[in-house]
Amino acid sequence: MAFVKHNYFAFEQKEEKAPENKQDDSKISIPLVFTRENGKIHGFVPGIVMKDIVHEEIAQCEQDLKEHVKKFVIKTRNEKASFPFFPTNEQIKRDFKHVVLIKRLNIQNKK
C-alpha cells in the first residue's frame, strides 16, 4: 500500500498557482504512480480508490495498472459520471513516499 508522507494531501491546500492546475474538461491526464516498497513495485492511481498493484518488475506492474485504468475509464464513461481530480506530478511527489516513476495517460473526455 502506498505510504503517505503527511496527514493531508497537497491538492487540499489552497495554492497560489490554482489556474495552472486547473484541468481541461475535454482532456483528462491520469497519473500512473509507481513506488518501491519492501523491494517490490507498487502501482496505483491517486484519485481512484483501488488496491495497489504489486509486482517485481515495473513493466508488468504498468501493464496491469493500465488495464485497471482502462476498465475504470470505460465504466465512468458508461455511467456518465465525472472523473475524479487527479493531482499534478509535484503534488504526488510531495504526498507519497518512495515514488520511482510517474507516467500519465491522456484521454479525451467524451461528453
GIWO-V673497 format. One record per pair of residues at least 24 apart in sequence whose C-alpha atoms are under 7 Angstrom apart, sorted by sequence separation. I is the first residue (numbers start at 1). J is the second residue. D is the distance in whole Angstrom. If there is no record, write none. Layout:
i=I j=J d=D
i=I j=J d=D
This chain:
i=47 j=84 d=6
i=47 j=85 d=6
i=47 j=86 d=6
i=46 j=86 d=7
i=1 j=52 d=6
i=31 j=86 d=7
i=30 j=86 d=6
i=36 j=98 d=6
i=35 j=98 d=5
i=36 j=99 d=7
i=35 j=99 d=4
i=36 j=100 d=7
i=34 j=99 d=6
i=35 j=100 d=5
i=34 j=100 d=6
i=35 j=101 d=7
i=34 j=101 d=5
i=33 j=101 d=6
i=34 j=102 d=6
i=33 j=102 d=5
i=32 j=102 d=6
i=33 j=103 d=7
i=31 j=102 d=6
i=32 j=103 d=5
i=31 j=103 d=6
i=32 j=104 d=6
i=31 j=104 d=4
i=30 j=104 d=5
i=31 j=105 d=6
i=29 j=104 d=6
i=30 j=105 d=5
i=11 j=87 d=6
i=29 j=105 d=6
i=30 j=106 d=6
i=29 j=106 d=4
i=28 j=106 d=6
i=29 j=107 d=7
i=27 j=106 d=7
i=28 j=107 d=5
i=11 j=91 d=6
i=27 j=107 d=6
i=28 j=108 d=6
i=10 j=91 d=5
i=27 j=108 d=5
i=28 j=109 d=6
i=26 j=108 d=6
i=27 j=109 d=6
i=26 j=109 d=5
i=10 j=94 d=7
i=25 j=109 d=7
i=10 j=95 d=6
i=9 j=95 d=6
i=6 j=95 d=7
i=5 j=95 d=5
i=4 j=95 d=6
i=5 j=96 d=5
i=4 j=96 d=5
i=5 j=97 d=6
i=3 j=96 d=6
i=4 j=97 d=6
i=2 j=96 d=7
i=3 j=97 d=6
